[in-house]
Amino acid sequence: MMQQATFERKIALRSPVILFACALLFKLALDFSFNKFLVGAGYAYRFSFHFDPLRYALGLGWCTVLFWSIDHSAKKPSTFLLAMLYLLEIIPITTIYSLEGGSHIYYHSVCIAFFLCEMMVRSSPATIRFRRNRIFSGIMVSCFAAAVVLLLLILIRENGLPSLTALNIYKVYEMRASGAFHLSKYANYLLTWATNVFLPILITLALLKNRWFSALLMCGVLLLIYLYTGQKTFLFVIPLLIVFVPWSKRENFYCEFFACFCIGFSMLILLRWISPVLQSALSAAYDLLCRRSMLLPAQNKFVYYDYFSTRPKLGLYGAFPQWLVSIPDPLQGVDYGYDISAIYYNRPNMNSNTGFLAEGYMRFGYIGIFLLLQLLAVLLRMVDGFRLRAGYAMTVGVFLYPIFVLADGHLFDSLILGPWMILVIFMLFYQGAIKRKEYILETCLLYTSPSPR
């Protein structure tokens, strides 16, 4: 028994080293793919190669520091969510910085701010006292379901039956540009809340209760909304939840996720390079998962920095609806998304968007980069507190998608009549059907961290 316990402790101590080796493998594979598959390719987003040994060493150093600053041994949802951001955003940004010559000051500001965010999350989660009960929680969930039904009725009334054009994922840009889909201003709020909050919560609850028919029905609703809108992220949430919610029940979920992500993407890149037989399918997978979901948003962050470094910052403009708070437009009516496409990519009809790491600088300059990541740290501490009332698996299911879309979405905007506003309300007032023994176990796992989850 003593030898077995000693062996388990050794494995627990060694596992972060194994995870770091996986992260390093993924970074090297992504760097290789950037130079091999993207540089010189005929994309609207032009990638160029400018190798600098000093930049590469600095990027590798930051990837190392930021990896070890995550508390990999803590059994917290925030550990998993920070690791997602590290893999989906920090490593791709480092690739662009190291191999394409992104801004020194912007990159280092993002890394320092992410490091401070990690340090804040490592501390004990804050607990906010509210009167909660399961009856009110059940009413909230019922309201979410009713809102989804209302949204479907509005979609059918305003757009008729959906076309099947979006089943070809490469035609969604033409579909969106055609303007065929239309929805009123207030119904758009409902659409955003339903796809980012209501449906993920309903699917997660159904999966945790093994109600597979209900879960598949809600996934079908998401697929239907995708056919109307052509927004690919609505399609991605379906496999994310179906895979990750049951998977997160496993004891070693975190280590398995981290290793599978890094090794899986590295194998995709390797096979894309050496396998002519599967070249077409692997190229499509790489284009969708690596270029469009990681390297393209990373490149756009540096582009946004360059664009707004010579123009007025947005401040609070656009964060509040104009009917609620009227704030003058500092860009005087210029749509920066299309303007960026016209200036940097010679595609004036394309809207270039990127995530919250660019949002901070776009709004408040360098201070905004730090403010946005500290705001994220506060939210992640709240997420850890929510885990005590809902359990680890439900917390992962509820916040997996909102964190995933931050690569292309904003955080500050989302807290004002957006999805994160609803999520904060849900965190504060929801009381899950967790038993006292489970609550004690979750508390012990949250405040003690003998091994990674």
N, C-alpha and C positions, 0 to 999 in steps of 0.2 A: 504493500500500500504506500509506504514512504517513497519507494523508488518510482512508483507511478506518479505520485504527486510532484516529485522533483522533475520528472520528465515533462509533465504538463506545464510546470512553471517555466521550464526551458523553452518549450514551444511558444508559450505566451510572450516571453521576452524576445524571442527570435522573430516572431511573426511581423513586427513592424519593419525589420530589416528585409524580410522577404517582400513585403509590400513596397518598400522603397526600390528594390531591384525591379519589381514589376513597373513602377512608375518611370524609372529610368529607361527601361525597355520601350515603353510606350512613347516617351519623349524622343528617343533616338529614331524610332520607326516613323513618327510624325515628321521629324526633321528630314529624314530620308525621302519620304513621300512628297514633301513640299518641293524639293529640288528635282526629284525624278518625274513626278506626274504633273506639276502645276506650272513650273517656270517655263515660259515660252509657249504654253498651251493657249489655244484660241478662246479664252473666256472673256466675257465682258469685264470681269474683274481681273485685271492684269496683275500677275504675280512676277516679281523680279528677284534675282538672287544677288545679294551683296554680303559675302561672308567676311566676318571680322572676328579673329580669334578672341579679342578682348570681350566683345559683345557676347560671344558664345559662352565664354567662361563665366561672365556675370550672370547670364541667363541660367546656366547650369547651377550656379551658386544659389540664386534665388529659389529655383525649384527645390533644391535640397533644404534650404532654410524653411520654406513654407510647408514642405511635407512634414518635417519633424516638429513644426509648431502646431500641427493638428494633434489632438490628444487621441491617438489611435486606440489606446487601451480603454477609453471611456465608452461605456455602453449608453451613449446618448444619440438621439436622432440628429442632433446638430453635428456630430462627428461625421455621420454619413452624408449629410447635406453639404458640409464644407468640403468633404472629399469630392463630391460631385462637381462643385464649383472649381476646385483645384484641377480636376481632370478635364472638364469641359471648357474652362476659360483661362486659367493661369498658364497651363502648359501650351495651348495654342497661341496665346499672346506672346509667350516667350519665343516660340518658333518664329513668329513674324518679326519680333524685335531682333532676334539673333541673325536671321537669314535674309531679311528684307530691309533692314535698316530703319526700324521704327524709332520714334523719339526716345532719347535717353530719359529725359526728365519725366515724361508721361509714364513710361514703363516703371521706373523706379518709384514714382509716387503711388502707382497702383499696388506694387509689391509691398511697400511699407504699410499702406493702408490695410491691405489684406492681412499682413502680419499682426497689426494691432487688433483687427477683427478677431483673428484666431485667439489672441491672448485674452480678449474680453470673454469670448465664448468658453474658454477653459475654466473660468471661475464658476462658482456655484450658481445655478439658475435662479433668477428672481421669481418669487411667488407673489401673485397679486390676489388678494382676498376678495371674492365676490360670492354673493349668495347664488348657489346653483342647485338645480334639481333635475332629475331625469324627465319629469313631465315637460318642463320648458324645453329641454334638449330635444325631446321627441317632437314637440311642436315646431321647433326650428327645422328639423330634418323634413317634416311633412311639408312645411312651407317651401323648402328647396325643391321637393318633388313637384309641388303645384306650380312653381315658377317655371320648371322645365316644360311641363305640359302647356302652360301659357305661351312660352316661347315657340313651341312647335306650331301652335295654332296661328300665331302671328306670322311665322315664316311661310306657312302654306297660304295664308290669306294674301300676303303681299307679294309672294314670288311663285305661287302655284306649286306644282310638283317639281322636284329637282331634276336636273339633267344628269347624265352619267359621264359627262366630260371629265370631271375630276378623278375618275377611276384611273385615268392616265396621268400620273403625278407630274409629268413633264409639261402638261398643258394647263396647269393651274394658273401660271402667270398670265397666259393669254386670256383665260377665263376671267380672272380678276380685273384685267385691264379693259375688258369689254364693257364693264359696268352693268352687266345683266342682273347682278344681285343688288338689291336695295332694301334698306331697313331704316325705320325712323330713328331719330337721335336717341330717344329714351329706350327704344327696343334694343339698340346697340349696347346700352349698359347691361340689359338683361342677358344679351348674348354673351358678353364678356364674363359676367358673373356665373352664368350657367356652365360654360365650357371650362373655366378655370377653377371654380369652387364647387358648385352644386353637384355636377355630375361626378367629378372625382370622389367627393365625399360619399355619394350614393353608391357608386361602384365599390368603393373600399368597404363600406358597411356590408354590402351584399356578399362580397368575397369572404370577409371575416366570419360571416354567419353561414357560409357554404350555400348561399342561395344563388346558384349558378345561373338559373334562368333569369332572375332579376338583374344580375350583373351583365349578362349578355344582352339583355333588353336595353340597359342603359348604354352599353357600348354601341349598340345599333343606333341609338339616338345620336351619339357623337359622330358616328359614321354618316348619318343623314345630314347633320349640320355641316360636316366637311363637304358633302356633295353640293350643298347650297353655296358655301363660302369659298371653297378652294384653299382654306388655310391648313397647311400641312401639319402644323402643331396639334390641331384637333385630331388628326389621324394618329400621331405618335403617342398620344396619351393612352390609347387603348392597349397596345402591347406593354407599355410601361407599367400600368396598373395590374394587368393580368399576370405579369411575370413577377413584379416586385412585391406585391402585397403578400401572396403566399410564401414567397422566398424569404421575406423579412422575419417570418416566424422561426426560421432556423437559428440555432444558437450561434453559429459562426458566419452569419449572413454578411457582416461587414467585410471580413477578410475575403470571403468568396466573391462578393461583388467587385471589390477593388482588383483582385487578381484576374477575374474573368474579363473585366472591362479592358485592362491593360494588355493582357495576353491575346484576347479576342481581336482587338483593333490592330495589334501588331501582326497577328496572323493574317488578317484581311489585307494589310499592306504588303506583306511578304508574298502571299498568293497572287495578289494583283500584279506583282512584279514578275513572278516566275511561271505563272500558269497561263499559257496562251489559249488553252481549251476553254477555260472559264472567264476569259478576259472581259467579255461584254457584261456578264452579270456582276463580276467583281468590280469593274469600273463604275457601274451604276451604283453599287453599294457604297464604294469609296466616295463617289461624288456626292451622294446624299448624306452620308454619316460623317465623313471627315471634312470635305471641302465646304459644303453648305452649312453644316451644323457647328463646325469648330473654327476652321481657318478663315473662312469668309467673314464671320462676325468679328474675329480677332483683327483682321486687316481693317475692317470698318472702324474699329475703335481708334486706331491710329489716324485714320482719315478724318474722323470726327474731331479729334484733338487738333489736327492741322487746320481744319476748316474754322473751328471756333477760336483758335488762338489769335486770329486776325479779325474777328468779328465780335459784336456784342454778345455777351452771355444771355441766355434766356431768363435766368432768375426764376421767378414763380410763374412766368407766362406759360399757359397751356396746362399747368397742373390743376387749376380750378376751371370748371366750366365757365364760359363767358357770362352765362345767365346768372351765375352765382356770384362771381367776383370778376369784375372787368379790369384786366391788366393790359396795358399797351404792349403791342408786339414790337420788341426791340429790332427785329429783322424787317419790319415794315412790310409784312405780307409775303415775304419770300419763303417758300416751302423748302426748308433746308434739306429734307430727304431727297427731293428731286434735284435741287441745286447741287448737292454733293455728287449725285450720279452724273450730272451734266459736266461738272468741272473735272472730276477725277477719273470717270469711266467713259465719258462721251456717250452717255445713255440718258438723255433728258427725260425719257418716258418711264424710267425705272426709279422706284423709291428705295433708296439705301437706308436700311435701319440697322440698329445694333443695340446692345444691351445696357444694363445699368452701370457698368464700369465706365462707359462713355457718358452716360446721363449726368453723373456728378459734375464732370468738367464742363459739359455743355450748359449746365445751369449756373453753377457757382464758381467755376474755375478750379484751381487746385484744392481749395478748401472743400469743394463739393465732393471730390474723390474720397476724402477722409470722412465727411459727414455721411455719405451714402453707405459706406462700409461699416461705420459705427452703428448706423440705423439697422443694417442687416444683423449685426451682432446682437442688438437688443431683441430683434424679432426671433433670432435663433434661441436665445435664452428663454423667451416665452414658449417656443416650441418644445424645449426640454421640460418646462413646467406642465405643458399640455399632456405630455407623455404620461405623467403620473395619474391623470384622470381618464386617459383613453387607451393606454397601452402603446407599446413600441410599434407594432405592425400598423395600427390605424394611423399613428402619427406619420409614419413613412408614407402611407398611401395618400394622406391629405396634402402633404407638403412636397411630395416628389415632383409633381408637375409644375406648381408655381415656382420652384427653384430652377427646374429645368429650363423654363421659358425666359429666365432672366438673361440668358445669353443673347436674346433678341428683344427683350422687353425691358420696360422701365420699372423701377421700384418706388421712387418718390411719387410719380404720377399715380401709381397703383394704390397708394394709401389714401387717395382722395377720390372717393366714389369708384374705386377700382377693386380688383379681386383681393388685394391685401387688406383693404378696409374690412371686407366681409370676413376674411380669415382671422383678423384680429378680434372682431366681435365674436366669432365662433370660438376662438381660443379662450376668451375671457368667460364665456357663459356656458360652454358645453360641459356636461357631466356624463362621461361614458358609463356603460354598464360594467364597470370593473369591480370585482369583488375585493373585500378587505385584504384577504391573503395576497391577491395579485397586486394590490396597491402597495403593500409592505414590500413585496418582492421587487416591484418596479422602483420603489424608493431606494432600496438597498443597492440595486444595480446602477441607479443613476448617480448615487453619491459615493459608491465604491467601484473601482475599476480594476479588477484583477486580471482581466484578459480581454482582447478585442472581441467585439461582436460582429 
